[in-house]
Amino acid sequence: MASVDEPVRPDGHVRDTARTKAEILDVATREFARAGYDGARVDEIAARTRTTKRMIYYYFGGKEQLFTAVLERAYGVILEAERRLDVEHLDPAAAIRRLAELTFDHHEQHPDFVRLVSIENIHGAEHIAASRKLGRIGSPALDVIRRILAAGQESGLFTADVDAVDLHAMIASFCFFRVANRHTFGALFGRDLADPARREHYRTVLGDMVISYLTADRSAGRAPAPTGPGRS
């Protein structure tokens, strides 16, 4: 797409760049989460902001780049939360519970993130793969998990030989399912997984499940753990 000159407001003042981009991303996040990548329209996003379609093209380049920017910001929120997580003073069991609770809380508080990830999976993660920021960023949580696993195994508390990536997937799966499948699960089984009255129950279930997995003795008849960068 050809470059677009920066639009100027009718009063002649250039809009505040950071504020305008943040507003566009806020609206675009809701629109992509609501309608999906294919269903979302830049015209609709512009109509819901105090800007224009031309301004969106100026800042982001087009719909594909805008969706990528939405994903980058959405992942950036949880990655920053993982970076700030301080569990070094906790024993391994409490530390892994705290990390699981961080994921639980984030997914619950950011349902649009869950929908965006679902949409990106439908598209084969093509936007993430093409993103300079996200393509190989990984997750700070993996480094935390590796340190917790090493401490737990050294102390003898964790008896299972567990892969950090597998454990990360286990935690994320429970948290993601609870939000993404809330409505279908409720229709099929008559239980709302996001019912506030059962929130602490599910938060505890997640921690108990992780600790049980880490302290179980599965040495007999167990398939070898994978080797490579994902090993703890």
LUMVEXVEX-989890 format. One record per residue (C-alpha): residue in one letter; x, y, z; residue number from 1. Coordinates in pm, 1 decimal. Example, Ala and Ser with C-alpha at 12.3 -4.5 7.8 and 13.67 -1.06 7.14 Angstrom:
REM residues 2
- A, 1230.0, -450.0, 780.0, 1
- S, 1367.0, -106.0, 714.0, 2
***
This chain:
REM residues 232
- M, 0.0, 0.0, 0.0, 1
- A, 128.1, 347.9, -85.9, 2
- S, 230.1, 565.8, 204.1, 3
- V, -34.7, 791.4, 348.7, 4
- D, 45.7, 1142.2, 465.3, 5
- E, -39.9, 1208.9, 828.8, 6
- P, -392.0, 1350.2, 843.9, 7
- V, -446.9, 1676.4, 1024.2, 8
- R, -750.4, 1762.4, 1233.9, 9
- P, -984.3, 2032.7, 1103.4, 10
- D, -846.5, 2277.6, 1359.4, 11
- G, -501.4, 2228.2, 1211.6, 12
- H, -347.6, 2039.5, 1505.4, 13
- V, -189.1, 1699.8, 1456.3, 14
- R, -348.3, 1447.0, 1691.2, 15
- D, -145.3, 1303.1, 1977.5, 16
- T, 10.3, 995.0, 1822.0, 17
- A, 26.3, 770.2, 2128.4, 18
- R, -329.2, 852.3, 2235.7, 19
- T, -469.9, 803.9, 1888.1, 20
- K, -295.6, 471.5, 1833.1, 21
- A, -406.0, 347.9, 2175.0, 22
- E, -765.3, 442.1, 2099.8, 23
- I, -753.3, 264.4, 1763.7, 24
- L, -605.5, -47.2, 1925.6, 25
- D, -869.0, -45.0, 2200.1, 26
- V, -1152.6, -36.5, 1948.3, 27
- A, -981.7, -276.8, 1706.9, 28
- T, -929.2, -528.4, 1988.0, 29
- R, -1300.3, -531.9, 2065.3, 30
- E, -1400.1, -545.2, 1699.1, 31
- F, -1162.7, -829.9, 1603.6, 32
- A, -1263.9, -1022.8, 1915.5, 33
- R, -1631.1, -973.4, 1831.3, 34
- A, -1629.9, -1033.7, 1455.5, 35
- G, -1309.6, -1228.6, 1394.2, 36
- Y, -1036.9, -1131.0, 1151.5, 37
- D, -1246.9, -1189.0, 840.3, 38
- G, -1558.8, -1023.8, 980.3, 39
- A, -1395.2, -712.0, 1122.7, 40
- R, -1400.5, -399.6, 906.0, 41
- V, -1158.4, -107.8, 921.7, 42
- D, -1447.3, 123.9, 833.3, 43
- E, -1633.6, 6.3, 1143.6, 44
- I, -1325.5, 46.9, 1362.0, 45
- A, -1278.4, 401.5, 1232.5, 46
- A, -1644.4, 481.0, 1292.5, 47
- R, -1610.5, 376.0, 1657.0, 48
- T, -1308.1, 599.8, 1717.8, 49
- R, -1249.4, 972.3, 1695.5, 50
- T, -1042.5, 919.1, 1384.9, 51
- T, -1068.4, 811.4, 1022.2, 52
- K, -991.5, 509.2, 809.7, 53
- R, -712.1, 712.0, 651.4, 54
- M, -560.1, 771.4, 995.2, 55
- I, -567.4, 397.8, 1067.5, 56
- Y, -386.9, 326.7, 741.5, 57
- Y, -133.8, 595.2, 824.4, 58
- Y, -49.4, 443.5, 1162.7, 59
- F, -79.4, 72.2, 1087.8, 60
- G, -71.2, 19.8, 711.0, 61
- G, -387.7, -187.0, 673.9, 62
- K, -615.2, -444.9, 831.1, 63
- E, -353.2, -721.6, 849.2, 64
- Q, -98.0, -498.6, 1017.8, 65
- L, -363.6, -364.5, 1253.6, 66
- F, -460.3, -715.5, 1363.4, 67
- T, -93.3, -799.2, 1416.3, 68
- A, -54.9, -487.0, 1631.7, 69
- V, -361.6, -590.7, 1832.2, 70
- L, -208.4, -933.2, 1893.9, 71
- E, 127.4, -784.0, 1986.9, 72
- R, -30.4, -559.6, 2246.5, 73
- A, -252.9, -836.8, 2383.6, 74
- Y, 40.9, -1074.5, 2427.8, 75
- G, 251.8, -791.2, 2560.8, 76
- V, 17.0, -749.3, 2857.2, 77
- I, 56.4, -1106.3, 2981.7, 78
- L, 427.6, -1116.4, 2899.2, 79
- E, 482.7, -806.1, 3112.0, 80
- A, 282.3, -960.7, 3396.2, 81
- E, 502.7, -1270.3, 3373.9, 82
- R, 816.0, -1056.0, 3384.4, 83
- R, 693.9, -881.7, 3699.7, 84
- L, 605.9, -1205.5, 3875.4, 85
- D, 814.9, -1243.2, 4190.7, 86
- V, 812.4, -1594.3, 4335.9, 87
- E, 1177.0, -1627.3, 4434.4, 88
- H, 1090.2, -1597.3, 4805.5, 89
- L, 828.2, -1875.4, 4790.8, 90
- D, 874.5, -2248.9, 4830.0, 91
- P, 836.9, -2441.9, 4499.0, 92
- A, 476.6, -2551.5, 4561.2, 93
- A, 360.7, -2200.7, 4650.3, 94
- A, 561.1, -2055.2, 4361.6, 95
- I, 403.5, -2278.9, 4098.8, 96
- R, 57.4, -2210.1, 4242.5, 97
- R, 123.8, -1836.5, 4216.7, 98
- L, 227.2, -1868.5, 3853.3, 99
- A, -82.5, -2075.6, 3774.1, 100
- E, -298.7, -1814.5, 3949.3, 101
- L, -140.7, -1539.6, 3740.1, 102
- T, -247.7, -1716.3, 3421.0, 103
- F, -592.3, -1791.6, 3566.1, 104
- D, -648.8, -1428.3, 3663.6, 105
- H, -520.6, -1287.6, 3335.5, 106
- H, -740.3, -1507.6, 3116.2, 107
- E, -1043.7, -1430.7, 3329.9, 108
- Q, -979.1, -1056.6, 3319.8, 109
- H, -900.8, -1048.5, 2946.2, 110
- P, -1164.4, -1254.6, 2761.5, 111
- D, -1084.7, -1062.7, 2442.2, 112
- F, -731.4, -1206.9, 2461.6, 113
- V, -874.9, -1558.5, 2464.6, 114
- R, -1094.5, -1481.2, 2163.7, 115
- L, -805.8, -1322.0, 1973.8, 116
- V, -585.7, -1627.1, 2033.8, 117
- S, -866.7, -1853.4, 1911.2, 118
- I, -902.7, -1641.6, 1598.3, 119
- E, -529.2, -1645.3, 1533.7, 120
- N, -524.8, -2024.3, 1564.3, 121
- I, -797.0, -2044.7, 1299.8, 122
- H, -556.9, -1853.2, 1075.5, 123
- G, -265.3, -2084.8, 1153.1, 124
- A, -82.0, -1826.6, 1366.2, 125
- E, 26.3, -1653.9, 1044.6, 126
- H, 23.3, -1307.0, 1199.3, 127
- I, 227.1, -1414.6, 1501.9, 128
- A, 475.9, -1597.6, 1280.3, 129
- A, 521.8, -1283.3, 1070.6, 130
- S, 549.5, -1050.0, 1370.0, 131
- R, 896.1, -925.6, 1454.6, 132
- K, 791.1, -888.4, 1816.9, 133
- L, 611.6, -1220.1, 1867.9, 134
- G, 761.1, -1465.3, 1620.0, 135
- R, 1026.6, -1598.1, 1858.6, 136
- I, 953.9, -1411.4, 2181.4, 137
- G, 866.0, -1717.3, 2387.6, 138
- S, 737.2, -1661.6, 2739.2, 139
- P, 909.8, -1531.4, 3052.2, 140
- A, 693.9, -1781.1, 3241.4, 141
- L, 899.1, -2066.6, 3098.5, 142
- D, 1215.8, -1942.5, 3266.4, 143
- V, 1024.9, -1906.6, 3593.7, 144
- I, 882.2, -2258.1, 3558.6, 145
- R, 1227.2, -2403.8, 3492.0, 146
- R, 1366.9, -2242.8, 3805.5, 147
- I, 1073.2, -2360.2, 4015.3, 148
- L, 1099.4, -2713.9, 3879.3, 149
- A, 1473.0, -2725.5, 3948.3, 150
- A, 1421.1, -2603.8, 4305.8, 151
- G, 1137.0, -2849.2, 4364.0, 152
- Q, 1332.5, -3143.8, 4231.7, 153
- E, 1644.4, -3046.9, 4427.3, 154
- S, 1441.3, -3032.2, 4748.4, 155
- G, 1274.1, -3364.9, 4673.7, 156
- L, 926.2, -3210.6, 4674.6, 157
- F, 870.1, -3261.9, 4302.4, 158
- T, 913.2, -3628.1, 4225.7, 159
- A, 808.9, -3616.8, 3860.5, 160
- D, 1050.4, -3537.4, 3576.9, 161
- V, 843.5, -3266.3, 3411.2, 162
- D, 901.2, -3064.3, 3097.2, 163
- A, 853.5, -2688.6, 3146.6, 164
- V, 670.4, -2640.7, 2815.9, 165
- D, 434.2, -2927.8, 2897.9, 166
- L, 356.4, -2774.6, 3236.0, 167
- H, 300.9, -2433.2, 3081.3, 168
- A, 58.1, -2590.2, 2832.4, 169
- M, -124.0, -2770.1, 3113.6, 170
- I, -178.9, -2449.1, 3309.6, 171
- A, -275.9, -2243.0, 3005.6, 172
- S, -514.6, -2511.9, 2880.3, 173
- F, -726.0, -2510.3, 3194.5, 174
- C, -737.1, -2128.8, 3207.2, 175
- F, -812.3, -2094.9, 2836.4, 176
- F, -1085.1, -2361.4, 2833.3, 177
- R, -1263.1, -2202.4, 3127.0, 178
- V, -1307.0, -1877.0, 2933.0, 179
- A, -1324.9, -1994.9, 2570.9, 180
- N, -1568.2, -2281.9, 2632.7, 181
- R, -1778.1, -2119.0, 2900.5, 182
- H, -2096.4, -2099.8, 2695.4, 183
- T, -2081.6, -2437.9, 2521.4, 184
- F, -1986.6, -2611.3, 2845.4, 185
- G, -2275.3, -2441.5, 3021.5, 186
- A, -2522.6, -2539.5, 2750.3, 187
- L, -2409.6, -2903.0, 2759.8, 188
- F, -2359.6, -2953.8, 3132.4, 189
- G, -2558.6, -2677.5, 3297.4, 190
- R, -2261.7, -2525.6, 3476.7, 191
- D, -2107.3, -2185.0, 3419.6, 192
- L, -1730.0, -2219.8, 3451.1, 193
- A, -1703.9, -1843.7, 3500.3, 194
- D, -1960.9, -1825.2, 3779.4, 195
- P, -1811.6, -1581.6, 4035.5, 196
- A, -1940.0, -1803.2, 4318.3, 197
- R, -1715.6, -2087.4, 4197.7, 198
- R, -1415.0, -1876.5, 4101.8, 199
- E, -1199.2, -1965.1, 4402.2, 200
- H, -1298.1, -2329.3, 4363.9, 201
- Y, -1160.7, -2344.6, 4009.9, 202
- R, -853.7, -2140.2, 4104.7, 203
- T, -780.0, -2395.7, 4377.2, 204
- V, -853.5, -2689.8, 4146.5, 205
- L, -592.0, -2560.1, 3902.3, 206
- G, -326.8, -2533.9, 4172.8, 207
- D, -412.7, -2876.3, 4316.0, 208
- M, -399.5, -3032.9, 3971.3, 209
- V, -55.3, -2887.4, 3899.8, 210
- I, 88.4, -2989.0, 4236.5, 211
- S, -53.5, -3341.7, 4200.6, 212
- Y, 109.5, -3369.0, 3859.4, 213
- L, 444.5, -3252.1, 3992.4, 214
- T, 447.5, -3477.4, 4297.3, 215
- A, 318.6, -3794.9, 4129.6, 216
- D, 551.6, -4088.8, 4079.0, 217
- R, 507.5, -4196.3, 3717.6, 218
- S, 837.9, -4376.8, 3679.2, 219
- A, 676.5, -4712.7, 3602.2, 220
- G, 559.7, -4751.3, 3246.6, 221
- R, 619.2, -4385.7, 3164.8, 222
- A, 718.5, -4272.6, 2817.3, 223
- P, 1053.2, -4088.7, 2799.5, 224
- A, 1031.1, -3711.6, 2837.2, 225
- P, 1122.5, -3505.1, 2527.0, 226
- T, 1471.1, -3363.6, 2489.8, 227
- G, 1572.1, -3027.4, 2357.9, 228
- P, 1527.5, -2659.0, 2445.1, 229
- G, 1195.6, -2721.2, 2619.6, 230
- R, 1350.9, -2940.2, 2887.7, 231
- S, 1346.3, -2807.4, 3240.5, 232
***
